[in-house]
Amino acid sequence: MGEKTEIDQLAELLQEDWGDLLDCAGTDEDVDGFTFVTDEVLEKKSWHTVERVIVRGPSGRHYAFIWWNPLTEIQEPVPPTTASRPLVTPVRAVVETKTITVTRWVAEENHA
């Protein structure tokens, strides 16, 4: 059998040390060559948020996994091994330009 793929390596890492990847947010640190890039809230629920984490592997490719972040001290985090199917998904960045229209309300100058 050949070498493990990066997906296999990340899936193995997520079995035990997935929290270490989250701890690397905002740093240049890595865990076994995997670097935290960003996370995004996919869904807000009563007791937790469903979050997607993007990491960069040693090759420079990007991967995503999902976990559930508790919103109360009573709740426990739901690890990717339970929350994510498939556990690891290869992803790529797509940059989009969007136009946002904002309506502001201002006082009329001659309202007397």
N, C-alpha and C positions, 0 to 999 in steps of 0.2 A: 504494500500500500504506500502511496506517495506522501509527500508533505501535506500538512493541513493547510487548507485555504485560509485567507484572512477571515472569511465568514465563519469558518469552523473555529478559528482562534478566538474571535470575538464572542461567539456563542459559548465557548468554554469559559471565557472570562466572565460572562454574564451569569454563569451558574453560581459564582461565589463573590466576585469583587465588583459587581455593577455599581455599588454605592461609591466606590473609589473613583470611578469615572465622573460621577456627579460632583464629587469633591474637587475635581480638577477645573471646574467652571471658573473662568476668569483668570486662569493661570496658564503658563506654558508647560505645565507638568503633563506627563503621560502615564498610562498604565499599560505595561507590556507593549509599548509602541502605539497605543491608541490614544488620541487626543480629543477631549471634549471640544465641540465646535459651537453648538447652540442647542437650545431646547425651545419647544413651543407647546402651548396649551391647545389641545385638540378639542377638549370638551370639559365643561364644568358640571360637576354633579354635587349632590348635597354634602357628601362626606369627603370627596376627593376631586382632584383634577386629573384628567387623562393627558399625559404629556409624552411628546415624541422627542427623543434625544438624538442629535446628529453627532457622530464621531468621525474622525479621520483616522484611517488605518496607516500602518507603516508605509504602504505603497503610495499613499496620497488619495486613495479612493475613499468615498464617504459611505457611511452606513447609518441606518436608523434602527432604534428599538423603542418600545413603548413601556412606560411604567405608570402606576397610579400614585400620585402624590397626595398624602392625607392632608385634610384641612383642619383637623383637630388633633389634640394630643392623644386622644383615645384611640384613634385609628392608626393602623400600621401601614407602612408603604406596601404596595403590591408590586413585587419584583417583575422584571421583564419575562422571567421564565413562566410566570402565571398570566401576565397581562398581554403578552405579545405573541401573536400567531400570524405569520412565521416570526420566529424570535428575532432574526436579523434580516433587514432588507437593504440591498444596495440602493443608494440614492444619488442624485446629482442636483446641483443648484440650477434653478431657472430664474433669471432676473426679469422682472416685468415692471413696466412703468405704468402707473395708474394715476388718473386724475381724480382728485377729490373736490367736491363742491361743498363749501361751508357757508351756511347762512348765519349771519350775525345780526342782532337787533341793537340798534343804537337810538338814543333819544333824539327826537326832532329838535332842531334849534329854535324854531318859532312856534312853540306849542302853547303860548299864553292865550 
